């Protein structure tokens, strides 16, 4: 009897605590490997979290940050319209031509092979929200992250992050949410310079972006990390009269003007949209 009681308690408390991967769909074919990962959670970690993470490179000075691809839509035979999100402080106050979006090619799922560099256009910047939208074109479909607008977050919720800290390829860090107060959530993850704009995930859904690191005390600095919650994207969209709805809606919402300007290489995109 005691055995069945323990089994029932385990079902109530252990099973629900497991990561819910059932709502996250994998692509039919892996982007970067012919080797199959038997564990679905590991496959999702790579396909929906690691691979969409990009490096934002400043080609004119030492700097940049991280970002995440959220749309990759086919618009012609060899053209895909891509949308990435990063932090405003990563790219603001400098012209578009100073920046490149670097995707990462892997082999055997996790082994870094090389960067692939793309010219980009800064579509919109919101300094108060510290968010920015970047557009670029590729000749093949790129992996995208899944939005987690409906994820329920609490103090203690397990989260993880991919970021290009110190200008390196994406690295993984895990932690918990420690405060939900204000517009920026606090976390105990160890974020470093270059992680800004990198995606934050909960149950493999995109729930925010690495924002900033504060240190207190001069003798023994204490790092405190903050993230921008994903709900700020919808708030920003509402403030711009749905100009950003295409970011998280279906492919039918593809904005023709931004794409056409981007494809033609017109610099007016930045001037008209910010």
C-alpha positions in Angstrom: 0.0 0.0 0.0 2.8 2.3 0.9 4.4 1.6 -2.5 1.3 2.7 -4.4 1.0 5.8 -2.3 4.6 6.8 -3.1 3.9 6.0 -6.8 0.9 8.2 -6.8 2.8 11.1 -5.1 5.6 10.8 -7.7 3.0 11.0 -10.5 1.5 14.2 -9.0 4.8 16.0 -8.3 7.5 14.6 -10.5 5.8 14.1 -13.8 4.3 17.6 -14.1 7.7 19.1 -13.3 9.2 17.7 -16.4 9.8 20.0 -19.4 6.8 20.0 -21.7 8.2 19.3 -25.1 4.9 18.1 -26.7 3.9 21.5 -28.0 7.3 22.2 -29.7 7.5 20.7 -33.2 10.7 19.6 -34.8 11.5 20.3 -38.4 11.3 17.3 -40.7 15.0 17.4 -41.3 17.7 18.7 -39.0 19.4 21.9 -40.2 22.9 20.8 -39.3 23.2 17.1 -38.8 22.4 13.7 -40.4 23.0 12.0 -37.0 19.8 11.4 -35.1 19.4 12.5 -31.5 17.3 9.9 -29.7 16.3 12.3 -26.9 13.6 14.7 -28.2 14.4 17.3 -25.6 18.0 17.4 -26.8 16.9 17.7 -30.4 14.5 20.6 -29.6 17.3 22.4 -27.6 19.4 22.4 -30.7 16.8 23.0 -33.5 14.6 25.5 -31.8 17.0 27.3 -29.3 20.7 27.0 -30.3 20.4 27.2 -34.1 18.2 30.3 -34.2 20.7 32.2 -32.0 22.8 34.7 -34.0 25.8 36.9 -33.4 25.4 40.6 -34.1 28.8 41.9 -35.2 29.8 45.5 -35.3 32.3 45.6 -38.2 33.6 49.1 -37.4 34.4 48.8 -33.7 34.8 46.2 -31.0 31.3 45.5 -29.9 28.0 43.9 -30.9 25.9 41.3 -29.2 23.5 38.5 -29.7 20.1 38.0 -31.3 17.5 35.4 -32.3 15.8 34.6 -35.6 12.0 34.5 -35.3 10.9 34.5 -39.0 12.4 32.9 -42.1 9.9 33.1 -45.1 10.5 32.0 -48.7 9.7 34.9 -51.1 11.3 33.6 -54.3 13.2 30.5 -55.5 16.5 31.4 -53.8 15.4 34.2 -51.4 14.3 34.0 -47.8 13.1 37.0 -45.8 14.5 36.8 -42.2 13.6 38.6 -39.1 15.8 38.8 -36.0 15.4 40.5 -32.7 18.1 41.9 -30.5 18.5 44.7 -27.9 18.4 48.4 -29.0 21.6 49.2 -27.1 23.5 46.6 -29.3 22.9 48.5 -32.5 21.5 52.0 -31.8 23.3 55.2 -32.8 25.2 53.5 -35.7 24.4 53.1 -39.4 23.2 49.7 -40.8 26.3 49.1 -42.8 28.3 48.8 -39.6 26.5 45.6 -38.7 26.4 42.0 -39.9 24.2 39.1 -38.7 26.3 36.0 -38.3 24.5 32.7 -38.3 26.4 29.6 -37.2 26.9 26.4 -39.0 27.3 23.2 -37.0 28.1 19.6 -37.6 27.1 16.5 -35.5 24.5 18.8 -33.8 26.8 20.8 -31.6 30.3 21.2 -33.1 31.0 24.7 -34.4 32.0 24.8 -38.0 31.9 28.4 -39.3 30.0 31.7 -39.3 27.9 32.8 -42.3 27.7 36.6 -42.6 24.7 38.6 -43.8 24.3 42.3 -44.5 21.2 43.6 -42.7 18.8 46.5 -42.3 17.6 47.8 -39.0 13.8 47.9 -39.3 12.8 49.4 -36.0 14.3 50.5 -32.7 12.6 51.2 -29.4 15.1 52.5 -26.9 12.8 52.6 -23.9 12.0 49.0 -24.3 15.6 48.2 -25.4 14.4 46.2 -28.4 15.3 46.3 -32.1 14.2 44.4 -35.2 16.7 43.4 -37.9 15.9 42.2 -41.4 18.2 40.3 -43.8 18.0 38.0 -46.8 19.4 34.5 -47.1 19.5 31.9 -49.9 18.0 29.2 -47.8 15.6 28.8 -44.9 17.0 29.4 -41.4 16.0 27.9 -38.1 13.6 30.0 -36.1 12.6 30.2 -32.4 9.0 29.6 -31.2 7.4 32.5 -29.3 6.3 31.7 -25.7 3.7 34.4 -25.2 1.5 32.0 -23.2 4.2 30.6 -21.0 3.4 30.9 -17.3 6.4 32.3 -15.4 6.9 32.5 -11.7 9.7 33.2 -9.3 11.8 30.1 -9.5 10.8 29.2 -13.1 13.6 27.3 -14.8 15.0 29.2 -17.8 18.0 29.0 -20.1 19.9 31.3 -22.5 22.1 31.2 -25.5 24.4 34.2 -26.2 27.6 35.1 -27.9 29.3 36.4 -24.8 32.7 38.0 -25.4 32.2 37.7 -29.2 32.3 33.9 -29.2 29.9 31.4 -30.7 26.6 30.8 -28.7 27.0 29.3 -25.2 24.4 27.8 -22.9 23.6 29.1 -19.5 20.8 28.0 -17.1 19.2 29.7 -14.2 15.9 30.8 -12.6 13.7 33.9 -12.6 14.3 35.6 -9.2 12.0 38.6 -9.6 9.1 39.5 -11.9 8.9 43.1 -10.7 8.9 45.9 -13.3 9.4 45.6 -17.1 12.7 43.8 -16.8 12.8 40.4 -15.0 15.7 39.6 -12.8 17.5 36.3 -13.1 20.4 34.5 -11.4 22.0 33.4 -14.7 25.5 34.6 -15.3 25.2 36.9 -18.3 28.4 38.5 -19.7 29.2 41.2 -22.2 28.1 40.2 -25.7 25.1 38.2 -24.4 22.8 41.2 -24.8 19.9 40.5 -27.1 20.4 36.7 -26.8 17.2 34.6 -26.4 15.9 33.4 -23.1 13.8 30.2 -23.2 11.4 28.4 -20.9 10.3 24.9 -22.0 12.1 25.6 -25.3 9.8 28.6 -26.0 11.2 32.1 -26.4 10.2 34.1 -23.4 12.6 37.0 -23.4 15.9 38.6 -24.2 19.1 39.1 -22.2 19.3 42.8 -21.5 21.8 44.0 -19.0 24.2 43.2 -16.2 24.7 45.4 -13.1 27.5 45.1 -10.6 27.4 46.4 -7.0 30.3 47.0 -4.7 33.7 48.1 -5.9 35.8 45.6 -3.9 33.8 42.5 -4.6 31.4 43.1 -7.5 28.1 41.3 -7.4 26.6 40.7 -10.9 22.9 41.1 -11.3 21.3 40.0 -14.7 18.1 41.2 -16.2 15.9 40.0 -19.1 13.3 41.7 -21.3 10.0 39.7 -21.2 8.6 38.6 -24.6 5.3 40.5 -23.8 7.2 43.7 -24.6 7.1 42.7 -28.3 3.3 42.8 -28.4 3.2 46.0 -26.3 5.6 47.5 -28.9 3.4 46.3 -31.7 0.4 47.9 -30.2 2.3 51.2 -29.8 3.2 51.1 -33.5 -0.3 50.4 -34.8 0.5 46.8 -35.6 3.6 47.5 -37.6 5.3 44.6 -36.0 2.6 42.0 -36.1 4.3 40.2 -39.0 7.0 39.2 -36.5 4.8 36.7 -34.7 1.9 36.1 -37.1 1.7 33.8 -40.1 3.6 34.2 -43.3 0.6 35.9 -44.9 1.4 38.9 -42.8 4.7 39.4 -44.6 5.2 43.2 -45.1 5.8 43.9 -48.7 7.4 47.3 -48.4 10.1 46.4 -45.9 11.0 43.3 -47.9 11.1 45.2 -51.3 13.3 47.9 -49.8 15.5 45.3 -48.2 15.9 43.3 -51.5 16.7 46.4 -53.5 19.3 47.5 -50.9 17.5 50.8 -50.3 18.8 52.7 -47.3 15.4 54.4 -46.9 14.2 51.4 -44.9 16.0 52.6 -41.7 15.0 56.2 -42.2 11.3 55.5 -42.8 10.8 52.8 -40.1 12.6 53.9 -36.9 
